């Protein structure tokens, strides 16, 4: 299972990559650095980075992608490709943007307003208290299963 990250200069991209690695380890799977590709948060450059990376090595069966825009670009590439192995690639994104529903993209959804409220509260507490250590905040997400992960359900339309 490959991982298409956001730009690793961003903390959120590094945290999503850390989550991917933790999940693999939790299931006793090896983290293979060759399956990790850095993206840009954008559709076209990220898809191109991913495709170029796997040009001369085995194409992955699945890809976990750091945001839905990049996942939609990769999904478009896979469903329009002539190679059956590439067409069968499972793709999972993050954000649950509106086009995800219409394309069958499996994704992770979070309560954005709650996140904003909790993070604003945390920021005010940090400003007031000036803590000596970083705080860890766990925010809820929900897996929205659609067809791009290989499960039955909605029709993938590109």
N, C-alpha and C positions, 0 to 999 in steps of 0.2 A: 504494500500500500504506500503510494507516494504522498508527499506533502508539498503543495504549492503555497509558500509562505507569502506574507506581505514583505515590504522592505525591512530587513533585519536591523536597520538603524532605528526603527520604531519599537518602543517597548511593547505595544500591543501585538505586533508581529512576533516578537521573541516569546511573549507569553503564550500565544496560540501554538507556536512551535513546541514550547515546553509541554503544553497539554497533550499534543500529538505524541511526543516521546514518552510521556508518563503513561498514556493509554496503552501504547505498545508494550511497555514494560509490565504494566498491570496484567496483561494477557500473555506474559512470558514470550513476547515476540522481540526479536532483535531490531534495534534501531540501525538502519542502513543509511549512512550519510549520502550514498549515491542516489537515494530515492527522495532527497530533499532538494527542492528547487526554489530559489528566491524569486518572488514576483515583485510587482511594482504597485499593487492595488488596482491597476488599470487592466481592462479587458485584453486589448491587442498585444501590448508588450509582454504581458504575463503568459498568455497563450503561446506566443512565439518563443519565450524563454523555455517553457515546459517542453514544447515540441522539439526544439533544438537540443535540449538536454538529453532526451530519449531517442534521438536520431540513430545513434550507434550502439545503444544498449537496449536490453529488453524493455518493452513498453509495459507499464504497470497495469494490474488488473483493476486497481481502484486508486482514487486520488481524493485526499482531504484538502480542501482549498480554503484559504484564510478569509475570503469574503465572497459574496454571491456574484459580484461583477466578474471577478476572475473565473469563478466556477462556471458562470454562464458562457464565457468565452471558450473555456475548455470543453464544456458540454456541446456547444455548437460544433467545435472541431470534431469531437468524437462521433456525433450522430450523422455527420455529413461525410465521414471518411469511408473510403471504399474497403479498407481492411476490416474484416469482421472482428478481429481481436480488439482493435482500437474502438470500433463501434460499441463493443460490449463493456467498455470501461465504466465502472461505477464512479460517480462523481457526487461529492457532498460539499456544500458550501456553508457559509456562515453569514447571517443577517436576516434572512427571509424577506428580501426585497420583493415588491409586487410581481415582477416578471418571473420570479421563481415558481409561483403558483401556476402560471400558464405554460411553463416549459417542463414541468415535472421535476424540478430540481429539489432533491432532498437537501435539507439545510437545518441549521440551528437557529432558533428564534429566541430573542431575549426581550424582556419588558423594558424597552428603551426609556420610557418616562421614569420608571422606578430606578433604573440605573442612574439616570441624570440626577434625580432627587437624592439618592444615597451618596453619590459621588460629590455633589455640591455640599451636602451636610458634612461629609468627611473632610472636604477641603476647608470648610469653616472651622471644624474642630482642630485641624492641623495648624491653621493660622493662629488660632487662639491658644492652643496648648503647646505648640512647638515641640512635638515628641522627639525623643532621641532615636527611636527605631522606626523603620517603615512599618506601616500597617498592612495587613493582608485582609482583603475583603472578598468574599465569595459571592458572586452574583448568579442568579438562576438562569438556566437556558432550557429550552425544550427542543427535542429532536422532532422535526417535521418530516415524516417519511413520505416520499413521493417516488416516482419511477426511476430517477437517475441513479439510485443505489442498487438497482436490480430487483427491487420489490414490485409486486403488482400494485396497481393504483391508477393514478391519472395518466393520461396520454402525454408523451413528450412531443411537443410541437416546436419546431425551430423556424 
